Amino acid sequence: MPEIKFRKMHGLGNDFVIIDRRAHGPNEGQPLLTEAEAAMIGDRRRGVGCDQFVEITDPVTQGTSAFLHMRNGNGEPVEACGNATRCIGRLLADETGKTENIVETVAGQLGCTLLDDGNIGVNMGEPGLNAAQIPLSDDTLDTLSLPISLDVPGLAPLTNPTAVNMGNPHMVFFVEDAEAYPLEEIGPTLEHHPLYPERTNVSLATIRADGTIRLRVFERGAGITQACGTAACATIVAARRRQLIEGQAAMIILDGGPLIMAYQTDGDVLMTGPASYAFEGVLDLDALMGR
């Protein structure tokens, strides 16, 4: 296989390997990665290392700029990634000079806007709020408060999370101190909870006195990450549905830094934050895979 040119980008430390497979691009004509190939590249000891991959192909729908194929760092496909979408929005704006671009994913079309301060805004669309949309194994459940409880030694139990789908499934717990919980131990158990047949992202959120929200995230198939855009979207939706915040918008502070989130009256969720370049490189996939 020919060498693969890639770009490394990140949104608040949530990092991505981006491979451009568009016509006339650096990897034109090459096939999409297999799950095993993606997992090897995503390995932080043996490969490049990343939380997620984005492979960019030519748009399918007229009026859009590109189609995004996304995978987690373990190689499995993922429907949506907010921070990765911001990075592609930045890349397309720099490439075309257009401040407005629409990208396609398997979860739908997302509008990206380059703002005057250099941040990228993404309209992540409407959340899925019923049990079938999450999806849950029991479609009669009220997603506002799920019958899920997990005892945590020395701390208040985690109970009654809110379920939201933002192109991928989420459960959001509101707790007094998100920092106190051993998320690295809790996350794998809750990710595979039987109510979530497709597994789930797990978030612990604390509403602070100043109105900001501290958020820690265990991503499905990736583990604890510095930031997760769809989890921030799910959290603002859950906080608004539970009437825990005033107004439509809030600053959500992740391990990697803040995102400005808004759950609008029209039902769309807007996410605003930075997108940064790290480096570019070339990899020999056959050598990496030992072929």
C-alpha positions as CSV (number, residue, x, y, z in Angstrom):
1,M,0.0,0.0,0.0
2,P,1.3,3.5,-0.7
3,E,2.4,5.7,2.1
4,I,-0.4,7.5,3.9
5,K,-0.1,11.2,4.6
6,F,-1.9,12.4,7.7
7,R,-2.4,15.4,9.9
8,K,-2.6,15.4,13.7
9,M,-5.1,17.9,15.2
10,H,-6.8,18.3,18.6
11,G,-9.7,20.1,20.3
12,L,-8.8,20.8,23.9
13,G,-6.4,17.9,23.9
14,N,-8.9,15.4,22.4
15,D,-6.6,14.3,19.6
16,F,-7.2,13.0,16.1
17,V,-5.4,11.5,13.2
18,I,-6.9,13.0,10.0
19,I,-6.5,11.4,6.6
20,D,-7.6,13.2,3.5
21,R,-8.9,10.8,0.9
22,R,-10.7,13.4,-1.3
23,A,-10.2,13.5,-5.1
24,H,-6.9,15.4,-5.9
25,G,-6.0,15.0,-2.2
26,P,-2.8,13.5,-0.8
27,N,-4.3,10.0,-0.4
28,E,-6.7,9.9,-3.4
29,G,-7.8,6.4,-4.4
30,Q,-6.6,4.7,-1.2
31,P,-9.2,2.5,0.6
32,L,-10.6,3.4,4.0
33,L,-8.7,1.9,7.0
34,T,-9.8,-1.4,8.3
35,E,-10.6,-1.7,12.0
36,A,-7.3,-3.5,12.7
37,E,-5.3,-0.9,10.7
38,A,-7.0,2.0,12.5
39,A,-6.3,0.3,15.9
40,M,-2.6,0.0,15.1
41,I,-2.3,3.6,14.1
42,G,-4.2,4.7,17.2
43,D,-1.9,2.8,19.5
44,R,0.0,5.3,21.5
45,R,3.1,3.1,21.9
46,R,3.3,1.3,18.5
47,G,1.5,3.8,16.2
48,V,0.8,7.5,16.0
49,G,-1.7,7.5,18.8
50,C,-5.0,9.3,19.0
51,D,-8.5,9.3,20.6
52,Q,-10.3,9.2,17.2
53,F,-9.7,9.1,13.5
54,V,-11.3,11.1,10.7
55,E,-11.0,10.0,7.1
56,I,-12.2,12.8,4.8
57,T,-13.9,11.8,1.5
58,D,-15.7,13.8,-1.2
59,P,-19.1,15.1,-0.2
60,V,-22.2,13.0,-1.1
61,T,-24.8,15.8,-0.9
62,Q,-24.6,18.9,-3.0
63,G,-23.8,22.0,-1.0
64,T,-21.7,20.1,1.6
65,S,-17.9,20.3,1.7
66,A,-16.8,16.8,2.8
67,F,-18.0,13.5,4.2
68,L,-16.4,12.4,7.5
69,H,-15.8,8.8,8.4
70,M,-15.0,8.5,12.1
71,R,-13.4,5.8,14.2
72,N,-12.3,5.6,17.8
73,G,-8.7,5.0,18.6
74,N,-9.4,1.3,19.0
75,G,-10.5,1.1,15.4
76,E,-14.3,0.7,15.9
77,P,-16.6,3.1,13.9
78,V,-18.2,6.0,15.8
79,E,-21.2,8.0,14.6
80,A,-20.2,11.5,15.7
81,C,-17.4,13.5,17.4
82,G,-17.9,17.1,18.1
83,N,-14.2,18.1,18.7
84,A,-13.2,16.3,15.5
85,T,-15.9,18.1,13.6
86,R,-14.5,21.4,14.9
87,C,-11.1,20.4,13.7
88,I,-12.4,19.6,10.2
89,G,-14.3,22.9,10.3
90,R,-11.0,24.7,10.9
91,L,-9.2,22.7,8.3
92,L,-11.8,23.5,5.6
93,A,-12.0,27.2,6.5
94,D,-8.2,27.5,6.2
95,E,-8.2,25.5,3.0
96,T,-11.0,27.3,1.2
97,G,-11.1,30.7,2.8
98,K,-14.8,30.2,3.5
99,T,-16.0,30.8,7.1
100,E,-19.0,28.6,6.7
101,N,-18.8,24.9,5.7
102,I,-21.2,22.0,6.0
103,V,-19.8,18.5,6.6
104,E,-21.6,15.2,6.4
105,T,-21.4,12.3,8.9
106,V,-23.4,9.1,9.3
107,A,-25.2,11.1,12.1
108,G,-26.3,13.9,9.7
109,Q,-25.1,17.2,8.3
110,L,-23.2,19.6,10.6
111,G,-22.6,23.3,10.0
112,C,-19.2,24.7,11.0
113,T,-18.4,28.4,11.3
114,L,-15.0,30.1,11.7
115,L,-15.5,32.9,14.2
116,D,-13.6,36.2,14.4
117,D,-11.7,35.1,17.5
118,G,-10.4,31.9,15.7
119,N,-12.7,29.5,17.5
120,I,-15.0,27.2,15.6
121,G,-18.7,27.0,16.1
122,V,-20.5,23.8,15.2
123,N,-24.3,23.3,15.0
124,M,-24.6,19.7,16.3
125,G,-28.3,19.5,15.5
126,E,-31.1,18.2,17.6
127,P,-30.5,15.6,20.4
128,G,-32.3,12.3,20.5
129,L,-34.3,12.2,23.6
130,N,-36.5,9.1,23.5
131,A,-35.5,5.6,24.4
132,A,-35.5,4.3,20.9
133,Q,-33.2,7.1,19.7
134,I,-30.6,6.6,22.4
135,P,-31.0,3.5,21.9
136,L,-32.0,1.7,25.1
137,S,-32.9,-1.9,25.5
138,D,-36.2,-0.9,27.1
139,D,-38.0,1.7,24.9
140,T,-40.6,2.4,27.6
141,L,-38.1,4.2,29.9
142,D,-38.1,7.9,30.6
143,T,-34.7,9.1,29.4
144,L,-34.7,12.1,31.9
145,S,-34.0,9.7,34.8
146,L,-32.9,6.2,34.1
147,P,-33.1,3.4,36.7
148,I,-29.4,3.0,36.9
149,S,-27.4,3.0,40.2
150,L,-23.8,2.3,41.0
151,D,-22.3,2.2,44.5
152,V,-19.0,3.9,44.9
153,P,-17.1,3.2,48.1
154,G,-16.8,6.4,50.3
155,L,-18.9,8.5,48.0
156,A,-22.6,9.0,47.2
157,P,-23.8,6.4,44.7
158,L,-24.2,7.3,41.1
159,T,-28.0,7.3,40.4
160,N,-30.6,8.2,37.8
161,P,-28.5,9.5,34.9
162,T,-30.1,11.3,32.0
163,A,-29.8,9.7,28.5
164,V,-29.1,11.7,25.4
165,N,-28.1,10.8,21.9
166,M,-25.9,13.4,20.1
167,G,-25.1,11.1,17.1
168,N,-23.8,8.7,19.7
169,P,-25.3,7.5,23.1
170,H,-24.6,9.2,26.4
171,M,-25.4,8.9,30.1
172,V,-24.9,12.0,32.2
173,F,-24.8,11.9,36.0
174,F,-25.0,15.1,38.0
175,V,-22.9,14.9,41.1
176,E,-21.7,17.2,43.9
177,D,-18.0,16.7,42.9
178,A,-17.1,15.2,39.6
179,E,-13.4,15.3,40.5
180,A,-13.9,12.9,43.5
181,Y,-15.1,9.8,41.5
182,P,-12.6,7.2,40.1
183,L,-13.9,7.6,36.6
184,E,-11.2,5.2,35.2
185,E,-12.8,2.4,37.3
186,I,-16.5,3.4,36.9
187,G,-16.4,4.1,33.2
188,P,-15.9,0.6,31.8
189,T,-18.7,-0.8,34.0
190,L,-21.2,1.9,33.0
191,E,-20.1,1.9,29.3
192,H,-21.3,-1.7,29.1
193,H,-24.5,-1.3,31.1
194,P,-27.2,-3.7,29.7
195,L,-29.7,-0.8,29.2
196,Y,-27.3,0.4,26.4
197,P,-27.1,-2.3,23.7
198,E,-24.6,-0.2,21.7
199,R,-22.6,0.8,24.8
200,T,-22.4,4.4,25.9
201,N,-20.3,7.4,26.8
202,V,-20.3,8.2,30.5
203,S,-20.2,11.7,31.9
204,L,-19.9,13.1,35.5
205,A,-21.1,16.7,35.7
206,T,-21.0,19.2,38.6
207,I,-23.0,22.5,38.4
208,R,-20.8,25.1,40.0
209,A,-22.0,28.2,41.9
210,D,-20.8,30.5,39.1
211,G,-23.0,28.7,36.6
212,T,-20.2,26.8,34.8
213,I,-20.3,23.0,34.6
214,R,-17.3,20.8,35.4
215,L,-17.4,17.8,33.2
216,R,-15.4,14.6,33.1
217,V,-15.9,12.0,30.4
218,F,-15.3,8.3,29.8
219,E,-15.7,7.9,26.0
220,R,-17.1,4.6,24.6
221,G,-14.2,2.8,23.0
222,A,-11.6,5.5,23.9
223,G,-11.6,5.7,27.7
224,I,-11.0,9.0,29.6
225,T,-10.3,11.8,27.2
226,Q,-9.3,15.4,27.7
227,A,-12.5,16.6,26.0
228,C,-15.6,15.2,24.3
229,G,-17.7,17.5,22.3
230,T,-20.8,15.3,22.1
231,A,-20.6,14.7,25.8
232,A,-20.6,18.5,26.4
233,C,-23.7,18.7,24.1
234,A,-25.4,15.9,26.0
235,T,-24.6,17.6,29.3
236,I,-26.1,21.0,28.3
237,V,-29.2,19.2,27.1
238,A,-29.5,17.2,30.3
239,A,-28.9,20.2,32.5
240,R,-31.6,22.2,30.7
241,R,-34.1,19.3,30.8
242,R,-33.5,18.9,34.5
243,Q,-33.8,22.7,35.0
244,L,-30.4,22.8,36.7
245,I,-29.2,25.9,34.9
246,E,-30.7,29.2,33.9
247,G,-30.7,30.3,30.3
248,Q,-29.8,28.4,27.2
249,A,-26.0,28.5,27.4
250,A,-23.2,27.6,29.8
251,M,-19.5,27.2,29.8
252,I,-18.6,23.5,30.2
253,I,-15.1,22.9,31.6
254,L,-13.5,19.6,30.5
255,D,-10.1,18.3,31.5
256,G,-8.6,20.0,28.4
257,G,-10.4,23.3,28.8
258,P,-13.7,25.1,28.3
259,L,-16.4,24.8,25.6
260,I,-19.3,27.2,25.2
261,M,-22.5,25.3,24.8
262,A,-26.0,26.4,24.0
263,Y,-29.2,24.4,23.8
264,Q,-31.4,26.7,21.7
265,T,-35.1,27.1,21.7
266,D,-35.3,25.6,18.2
267,G,-33.9,22.4,19.6
268,D,-30.4,22.6,18.0
269,V,-27.2,22.4,20.2
270,L,-24.4,24.8,19.4
271,M,-20.8,24.1,20.4
272,T,-18.0,26.7,20.3
273,G,-14.3,26.1,21.1
274,P,-10.8,26.0,19.7
275,A,-9.3,23.6,17.1
276,S,-5.6,23.3,16.8
277,Y,-3.0,21.8,14.5
278,A,-0.3,19.6,16.0
279,F,1.8,18.1,13.2
280,E,1.8,16.4,9.8
281,G,3.4,13.1,8.9
282,V,3.7,10.1,6.6
283,L,3.3,6.5,7.6
284,D,4.0,3.2,5.9
285,L,1.0,1.2,6.8
286,D,2.4,-2.1,5.6
287,A,5.5,-1.7,7.8
288,L,3.4,-0.7,10.7
289,M,1.2,-3.8,10.3
290,G,4.2,-6.1,9.8
291,R,3.1,-7.0,6.2
